[in-house]
Amino acid sequence: MEAIMMDHQNMSNMDHDNMKNMDHQHMDMQGMGHDEMNMDDMPGGHMIHMGNLKLKFWVSLVMAIPIILMTPMMGLKLPFQFTFTGSDWVVTAIGTALFFYGGKTFLDSAKMELADRKPAMMTLIAMGISVAYIYSLYAVIMNNIVDPSQHVMDFFWELATLIVIMLLGHWIEMNAIMAAGDAVQKLAELLPKQAHVIDGNNDIKEVDLTQVQVGNVLLVKGNETIPADGLIISGKTNVDEAMITGESKQVEKTIDDKVVGGSVNGNGEITLTVTGTGETGYLAQVVKLVSKAQSEKSNTETLADKVAGYLFYAALSVGILAFVVWLFTGTFSQALSILVTVLVIACPHALGLAIPLVVARSTSLSAKNGLLIKNRNALEVAHTIDTLLVDKTGTLTEGHFVVTNYKTYSKYFSESEIIGLMASLERGSTHPLGKGIIQKAEDLNLEIPTASDTQQINGIGLEGHIKANLYKIVSEAYVKKNQLLTDEMVSDNEGDSISYLIQNDKVIGYAAQGDQIKQESYGLVEQLTKMGIKTIMLTGDNQHAAEKVGVKLGIEDVRANLMPEDKAKIVGQLESEGHNVIMVGDGINDAPSLAGATIGMAIGSGTDVAIDSADVILVKSNPTDILKFLTLSRNTRLKMIQNLWWGAGYNIIALPLAAGILAPVGFILSPLVGAVVMSLSTIVVAVNAMTLHD
């Protein structure tokens, strides 16, 4: 697992501007394998290359202000504008700095899109600012050197406003959705920094985890985190694997049983032989699954990019055709002016803000409804969802143990007294089952007797004296193994964790604990069914516990005892069959499937790794917020489409008019009129975005 930690350290030392230069570099994953980490494949696409957008925006805005004050808007001199001798050269100097500083963001991203043969928004912006800048240089030279008697219109005003508006749009969008964490770091933090290694002389040495190798023998003490995957060679204990597998109750482990690095040892002391670390370790495999799924999802093309791609080809085709026609029917100067006007009018001012403004508004509404949107694509594809895959523990259930039933087998003790005696032994316990019993005693307002000489029994439970009697709290496996149960001692708490109370080697009662179903989970399946969405439960918990919850919630398709790779395979299988799925979960075992699903949705109270792998976070951990997301996403997508039509519709009309399609009847769209309409379309999409409601 050293590679996980080393990779995080390497990445944390890189700023965003340096990261964009890593397109073809290999990141040293060591134990994780030497996979080429192309930044194009990372979530965020071209946006990951944008460096510090906030700084770029403000610096570009400062440079744009004097340009706006000293240059006309497509030939129209505004009342606040002024010029002076040499102002053209001042504007040219500032414009050049702005083009190469603020514009570099879009030029670099356009290169990536063209290299992928997928011209989209960045290519359209790059074309607009490049044409505006180059033609403006030509205009300044013509007006001040070649022929001062003539006036060639420049486009510095358009260059400045386009760069600033586009930077603002992407800054708004990234502020709204870029909350991606470092799942690799969170996985590394699950492991201890050191391990107890037993050498050939049976001496115990504490070594750095990075030095642990397959075949080493490790000692894991009570309540310690298991440092690596291994096979138990001595000792007996209960292991909490909830953070790894999703199993809600502790799993009994003994000789020849496998344990997973990152899970938490119970009170027993065990010795194990390391079977997996680095690239062979369980957590390392989870990292690979998450990375692969995120890489595949990052290739999703957004609506805005699709529209921008069409506009790029349309503007280029119309501009070239118009240039050729006017070259033969007029002069070169006229043809060049028409070409430039077409390409500059195609600049996506409105289109560039159409989606970011809707995303920002939608994100604000989402936050008020207990939702955090990390990936805007989730808003765009939610209308296609037909299947919901949902984890059980911590998602549909509360994720912690509560006493669901308790019973006495003794005529000398009432049922509440059984809880009181058990709470006496568990007083001060940090064990999840112990906490559940103590909480139940408090809920019943019981007077808890004082126990003495309490101690843990490795792999069994605990014992202590109460009023001269020896009491033990033991597992179901213990009483069955020692044949302490009679035919009358039957419980119908299948799927729950049962702790038995023994007095002087005789079972006198039990307490069953289970994971309570969240009240909000009831009715969820019914509502989803009405929306045409099928619900499937995927859980690492045991079949009985899963089916018990499934029956209560009306979930017919229940799949239990699943490992992370199993969940990811189910997601992949459903998607290969043409289904679009939402995966909802909270554990590390859910991370690969969250990353691979059409939409990954994490419970806010879940693990950091799950949250980092998701597209949407349910902050309140409320399952019914899934319904709120689906409703809001449909409204959001409608607004996106409306804004795209406003933004693109302007171009659909303006491009042929600017090219001179109505020239035979004496009408050519002037740059001034084009600029006014362009500004109006920008205002329209902004107002329309603000009308979005949940």
Secondary structure as UniProt FT lines:
FT   HELIX           2..12
FT   HELIX           16..19
FT   HELIX           20..22
FT   TURN            23..24
FT   HELIX           30..32
FT   HELIX           39..41
FT   TURN            43..44
FT   HELIX           45..49
FT   HELIX           53..70
FT   TURN            74..75
FT   TURN            79..80
FT   TURN            85..86
FT   HELIX           87..101
FT   TURN            102..103
FT   HELIX           104..115
FT   TURN            116..117
FT   HELIX           121..141
FT   HELIX           142..146
FT   TURN            148..149
FT   HELIX           156..177
FT   HELIX           183..189
FT   STRAND          194..198
FT   TURN            200..201
FT   STRAND          204..208
FT   HELIX           209..211
FT   TURN            214..215
FT   STRAND          217..220
FT   TURN            222..223
FT   STRAND          229..234
FT   STRAND          237..240
FT   HELIX           242..245
FT   STRAND          251..253
FT   TURN            255..256
FT   STRAND          258..259
FT   TURN            261..262
FT   STRAND          264..265
FT   STRAND          270..276
FT   HELIX           278..280
FT   HELIX           282..297
FT   TURN            298..299
FT   HELIX           303..329
FT   HELIX           332..345
FT   HELIX           349..368
FT   TURN            369..370
FT   STRAND          371..373
FT   HELIX           377..381
FT   HELIX           382..384
FT   STRAND          387..390
FT   HELIX           392..396
FT   STRAND          397..408
FT   TURN            411..412
FT   HELIX           415..426
FT   TURN            427..428
FT   HELIX           432..443
FT   TURN            444..445
FT   STRAND          452..457
FT   TURN            458..460
FT   STRAND          461..466
FT   TURN            467..468
FT   STRAND          469..475
FT   HELIX           476..481
FT   TURN            482..483
FT   TURN            487..488
FT   TURN            494..495
FT   STRAND          497..503
FT   TURN            504..505
FT   STRAND          506..517
FT   HELIX           519..521
FT   TURN            522..523
FT   HELIX           524..530
FT   TURN            531..532
FT   STRAND          534..538
FT   HELIX           543..553
FT   STRAND          557..559
FT   HELIX           564..576
FT   TURN            577..578
FT   STRAND          581..585
FT   HELIX           588..590
FT   HELIX           591..596
FT   STRAND          599..603
FT   TURN            604..605
FT   HELIX           608..613
FT   STRAND          616..618
FT   TURN            619..620
FT   TURN            623..624
FT   HELIX           625..659
FT   TURN            660..662
FT   HELIX           663..665
FT   HELIX           671..690
//
